[in-house]
Amino acid sequence: MQSNDAQLTSSTSCHVGIIGAGIAGSTIALRFAELGINTTLIEQGPSLVNGPPICHLHAGGNLYREISDKQCLTLLKQSIDTLKVYQQSANIRPTVIALPKRDKGSVDDYLPRLQKLQQYYQALITQDPSNQVLGKPNDYYKIYQQEDLEQLAKQHLPLKINTLDDWLIPVAKNLDLTQLQWPVILVQEYGLSSFRLAAIATLAAAQLPSCTLKLNSQVLSVSQIEDKWSVQTNHEIIKFDYLINAAGYQTGEIDDMLGFKRNRMVEFKAAYVAKWPDCIGLWPEVIILGERGTPNGMAQLTPYPDGYFQLHGMTQDITLFKDGLVKNNQDSAQPLLPTKLLNKARHLWQQVDIHQRTQLSIHHFAQFMPSFDSAKPAGKPLYGAQQIPGQDPTLRAADVSFETANYARAEIVKASSALCASDAILQDLIDKKLLCAELSEKAANAGHYFAITQSFTDQQIEQTAKTLASQREYPIALAKNIQG
């Protein structure tokens, strides 16, 4: 619990309202409430951080060949900052990236970018040693030739991971090496558990006296009355001095209530859960790159404990959907998904659709790893609609925009951008002198102050995460930590 001094300070501060308790809204709420800023978090659902599927940090954007080096460097920095705050939500395991022979690209195209990322990581550590959260800079990535994997395939599966090579042994034993270009890349793109992240946010919010949660609260209208924002929910009317729109794919609906124009896109996507009874060993994430939206789209295998895997297949029949990427029009800031996809976003899936798409995701990856074809569907998809501000569908590094006095939008595309969004909005509060002098000085000098957020044990977090997974009807294995 915070001290009485912190509670007293919060009462002299402005009242900040946040609409939407996804990763962006929850992170901003914790960032502010940790400092003693009076913060109210409004969420239409029953719990925090329950949006589009999260599976990794994107520490360098290595899954996206199409984005700029600048975006990749930004994602690396944001991921390091995120990992320092939410370290207990991470699954510390690398990612293996391979290009199939059928792909038009070349692995050589990747190497200059990886070198830049490695150099930038080293520079960040030189600047601040606490930034070394992705292992040693020299181990940020490693390349493997075919003969390397052929030798690793002959080794026994390790019971414990001692070297980077140990992660490749199960991959080398199962992947069809004849289909790949060489080299194969191992990179420190760690996993991120959405359930453990939600657990951290839930536990912290309950302990922070400056944070008020309004769950199961549907926003009906928002208006500006003089210098206040008035938010009407299905339960009450609340007035705020500063309003943050963190409503995710529904951000445009709040903009429309206020008459604000904004170009944006929304994309509905899904990942699938399978259990592989023949799974042996500790697995990294495995990415087989491909052309997005085609039958040869990227195949992604994300490991969890107990033989469970999260699967992406970047085809129209698996992760992507026909008419799943939509833009807003001149009459509204809110892109409109087709009704059938909007129903899916609102948890209305047909069982036959779940089974079919999960089975297709299994077969898609089994093209490159035939033994994986014995995996079985193991639950409902992880899904959601993702907003992309502006008109560039390849944008991945984004955080915040400001429309008018005391109104900000948190418009993150990747989870690792949430902390950066909170920093930008906090600076806006300081610049506009909306915080008392004591709070303003503390906010400016405290850095990423998350004393309560970082105070919980692994056991507390995992138990809460398992409860959330169960409540959301997912296997509790998705909440467990991968122990390399």
N, C-alpha and C positions, 0 to 999 in steps of 0.2 A: 504493500500500500504506500501511496505517496504521503509525505508529511503534511501537517496542517498548513504549513507555510505555502506549500504548492497549491493546496485547495483554495487558500485565501487569494493567492495570486490569480488563479483562474477566474475568480469572481470579478476581478477588475479588468479582465480581458474582454475582447469582443466575443460574441457567440457565433461559432462557425457551424454551419449545417452542411452535411455531406449526403447527397442522394446516391445510393448504391453502395453496397458493402461487398463488392468483389475484391480482388487483390488490390486494385487502385484505391478504392474508398476505404478499405480496412487499413491499408498501410498509412494513408494520410491521417486517418483518425488516430492510430497509435502514435504516429510521429508527433502530432499536435498534443494529444492528451498526456504523453510522457513529459512534455514541457510544462504542462499545467494550463494549456489553452482549453477553454470551455467548448467542447465539441460534441455535436449530436449526429449520429450515424443512422440514416433511415434506409431500411432494406425491405423490399416487398416480400422476400422469402423468409423461411424460418431460421436461417443460419448464415454465417459469414463465409465468404470465399467459396461460392458455389456457381462458378461460371464455366466458360469454355475449358476444355481439357488442358492441363499443364503437365508436361512430362520432363522438361529440362530447362536449364538456366539460359541457354543460348549464349554461352560465354565465348563470343567471337562470331556468332552467326554462321557457323560452318555448314549448316544444313541448307543455306540459301546461296546458291551460286549467282543468282540474278541481282543481289543487292550490292551496293557500293562498298568499297573498303572502309569508307568513313562510317557507314552504318555498322559495319562489323566491329570497328574499334569502339564505337559508342556502346554497342551491346556488351562488349567485353568489360568495359569500365562499369556499366550498370550492373552486370552480373556479379562482379566482385563486390560492389557495395551491397547488393541484395544478399549475397552469401554471408557477409559479415553480420548482417542483422538477423537473417533467418537461417543460420547455419544448421539448426536441428531439423529443418525441413528438407535438407539435401540428401540425395542418395549418392554417396561418393563413389562413383564408378565412371570410367571414360566412355567415349563413343567411338565406334569403328565406322569409318566412312569408305565405301568402295564404289567404283564406277563399273557398271557391266560393259562388256565388249560392245553390246548393241547401242550404247549411248554415243551421241555425237561429240561429246566433250572429251577432255583429256585430264588425267590426274595432274599433269604438269601445270595446268592452269591454276590449280589450287595452291601450289607450293609458295609462290611469291606472297600471297595473302597470309598464309600461315607464318611465314617468316616475319612479316610486318606485325602480326598479332603477338608473336613470341617476343619481339623486340619491345613492343608497347607494354606487354606484361612485365618485362624486366624493368622498364623505365618506371612503371607504377610502383614496383617494389622498392626501387632505389629511392623514389620520392617518399614512400611510406611503407616500411617493412610489414605492417599489418595487412597489406594488400596481397600477401602471399597466401592465398586461400585455395588456389588451384594446383597445388604442388609446386615443385621447383620449376623455374622458367625453362630450363633445358628439357624438362619433361612435358612441356605444354603439348607438344605433338611428337610423334615418332612415325617413321615410314617403314613399311615391311614389303619386301619383295616376295615373289612366289616361293622361292626356295626357303625363305624364313618361315612361312606358314606351313610348308610341307614338313619342316623339321619340328615345329611346335606341335603339329598333329600327332607326332609319334610319342609325345610326352604324356605322363600321367596327369590327370586332372588334379590341380592343387586343392587342398582343403582350406588353405588360407592364401590370400594374395600377398606376395612378397615383392614382385617386380611387375613392370608394365607388361612384359611378355606373358605373365600368368593369365592376364585377362584374355589373351588371344587364343589360348589353348582350346577351349570349347568351340570357339568360332572356327578355328582351323580344322577341327575334327568333323564339323558338320556342314560348313559352307562348301558349295560346289566351286572350287577354285578355278575350274576351266572356263567359267563364264565371266571372269573378272579381268579388268584392266589392272596394270600394276604401275606403281606400288599401291598398297592399301594403307590408309592413314588411321592412326589412333590419336585422338585429341581429347583434351580434358573438358569436355562438355558434360557436366554432371547432371544427374537427374534431380528433379524437384517434385516432391510429393505435395499435391494440392491438398490432401487430407491433413497432413501434418502442418502445412502452412495455415490451413483453416483452424486447426487446433490451437496453434500458437496465438493467432488473432483472437480466438474465442476466450482463451485463458487470460490473455493480457487485458482485453476489454473489460472483463469482469473485475479486474483488480485495479483499474484506473478510475479514480473518482471524477476526473475531468471528462470522461467519455460516457455518454449516454447512448444506449442502443434502443432503436425503435424497430423491432423485427415485425414481420407480417404487416408492414405498413405500406399500403399502396398510395403513391402520390397522385392526387386527383387534380390539383392545380397549383401553379406557382405564379406569384405576382410580385411586383415591386411597388411598395407603398412608401413614398418619400425615400428615406435612406435605409429602409429595411426590406428584407425579402420575406414574404409570407408563403409558407408551404402548407397546403391543406392535404392531409392524408385521410384515409378511411376512419381514423380515430380522433384526429384533433387538428388544430391549426397551430403552427409553430413559427415564430419570427426569428430571423437571423440577421446579423450584421454583415456576414460574408457567406456566400453560397457556392458550394463546389458540386458541379454536375459530374458524377462518376457513375452514371447509369449504364455504362457498357453499351451494348448494341441499341439500347433505348435512349441514348444520350440526346438524339434528335427530338424525341418526344418532349423532353424538358425544354429544349431550345424553342420548339414550336409554341409551348405555353407562354413563352416570353417574347415571341416574335423575332427571335434571332436567326439569322441566315448562316448556314455553314454547309460546305460541301463535304460529304463523307460517303463512305461505302460500308456495307455490312456483308460479312460472309459467314454462312452457316457451314460448320464442319463437324465431323465426328471421328472419334477413335474407338477402337473395339477391344474387348477384353476376352482373352483366350487362356485356357490352361493346357499346358503341354506335359502330358504324363511321362514322356520319355526324357524330360529335361534333367540334365546332370551338370553339376558344376556351377560356378559363379560367373554370370554373364555380364558383359558390357552392353550398352545399347548398340544396335547394328543398323546402319543406314546404307541402303543400296540406292544410289541416286538415279533419277530418271526425269523425263520431261513431264512437268506438271499438267494435269488435266487430260493426259493421253492414257491409253491402256498400259503404257510403259512408265507410268508415274512412279515417283519415289516409293520404296518399300521401307518401313521403319518398324523395328522390333525393340520395344522398351521393356526391360526386365523388372520384375518385382519378385519378392520371396515366394517360396512354395510352388514354383512352376508356373506362376501367372505372368502374362505379358500383355502389354498395351500395344495395339497395332494401328499404324496408319498406312494407308495406301492412297497416294495422291492421284486417284482416278475418279471419274464421275460415278462409279459404282460402289466406291468404298468411302473414303473420307470426304470427298467433294460431292456436290449435288448439282443436278441440272437446275439452272437459274438460282444457284446458291449464292452468287456474288451480285449484289444489287447496289445501285447508286440512288441518291435522293434526286428529286426534281426541284424545279424552281419554286414550287408551291409549299415545300416542306423541307425541313432539315433532317427528317427521318426517312432513311431508305426503307422500302417496304418489301419484305420477303414474301414469296408466294405462301398462300395459306397453309399448304401441306408442310412447308418447312417451319413456318411460324408455330404450327401445332407441335412439331418436334421440339422446337426451342422451349415450348411450354410443357414438355414432358409427356406428350401424347404420341408414343411410338407404337407401331404395330409389331407384335411378336414375330411375325413372319419376316418383316423387314430387318429386325435385329439379327435374326438367325442367318438370313441370306447375306447381309453385308459383312457380318463377322466371319462367315465361312469364306467369302470372297477375299477378305483380308488375310486369312490363313493361307489360302491357295496362292495369293499374290506373293507372299514372302517365301512360300515353299518352292517357288520357281528357282530360287537361289539356294535353298536349304531344304532338300526333299524330305529329310527326316521330320521337319516341322509340320508336315501335312497330317500328322497324327494328333495335332492340337485340336481342342474342342471349344466351341463358344462357352463362355463362363460368366455371363451376366449381361446387363444392359450396357449400351455404349456410354462413353464419356463424350459429351457433346455441348455445343453452344454456338451462339452467333457472336462473331468477333467484329468490332468496329475497326475501320481503317480511315483515319482522318484524311481529307483531301481527295485527290483523284488518281493516286498512284497505287495500284493494287499490290506492288512489291514492297511497299513501305513496311518496315518492321521496327525501326527505332523511332518512337514517338512518345511524347509524354503529356504536354499541357498546352492549352491555349486560353487566352483571356479575351473576353468579349466587351465587357463594360465594367464600370466601377464595381469592385467587390464581387465579381462573378468569374469563376474559372471552370474550365472543363478539364478533367483528367481523361486523356484520350490515348491510353496505352494500347499497344498491340501485343507486346510480350510482357510477361509478368515482371521481368527484370527491370522494366522501365518505371515501375510504380514508385520506387523510392526517389527517383529523379523528379517525378511529378510532384511529390510531396515537398521536395527541396525548393522547387520553383514557386510553388504557391506560398510556402512559408516566407520566402524572400519578398513576395508581393505584399504579404501582411506587414512585414517589417518596413518596407519602402513606403507604404501608405500610412504608417504610424498608427496601425489599428491595435497594436499591443502596447501594454503599459511599458514604461522604460525598463523595469526589472525583467519582465518577460522577454522583451525585445533583445536585451543584452544576452540573456541566457540562450535564446534561440540562435543568435548570431555566433555565439562562442562555444556552444556545447557539442557541436558536431552532430553525428548521428547518435543521439542520446536515446537508448532503448533499454533502460535499466530494468523495468518490469517485464517487458517483452522477452528479454534474454535471461530471465530468472528461473525459468521452469526446467524441471528435470526431463531427461529423455523419456522416462517412464510416464510422467504426467502427460507429456505431449502425445506419445504413442497411444496411451489409453484413450485420451480424448479423440484422437484421430480415428481409432477403431470404432468408437461410438458413432462418430459422424459418418464413416463409411457404411456402417450397418444401417443407420437411419436413412441414408440415401440409397440403400439397397445395392451396395457394391461389396465385393469380397474384401474382408478385412486385411487380406494380404497386401492390398494397395496402400494401406496405411503403415505397414511395417517398414523398418529400416533395412536397407541392403548392407550387410556387413562383409566388406571385402577383406 
